[in-house]
Amino acid sequence: MSTITITLSDERLLRLKELAKEAKLAPEDLIRDSIEEWLSRPKDDFARAANYVLQKNAELYRRLA
């Protein structure tokens, strides 16, 4: 397993600690869980959502053009 180091502003670190406390996790565990969840998402989630919005609003976009 590898380790990385990131730099956060004092304000961001405070917010991270608050969120971790609310979740009853250590800040490191909250970050690790969040990254794991983000990395496990299918790559095309955003593309699929954007395509849906574009198709749904195609007539509106055509009128505005």
C-alpha angles and dihedrals in degrees: 000000000000132000129219130191125214132187119230130181116248089253093053092047090052090050091048091052091049092051092046091050091051089051091045091237136120111257089245091054092048091052093045092049092047093050092046091052092047093048093049095055117106111261094233098058092102095041091050092050093047092049090051092052092047092050094044092052098036094114092050091049090049091053093047093050 
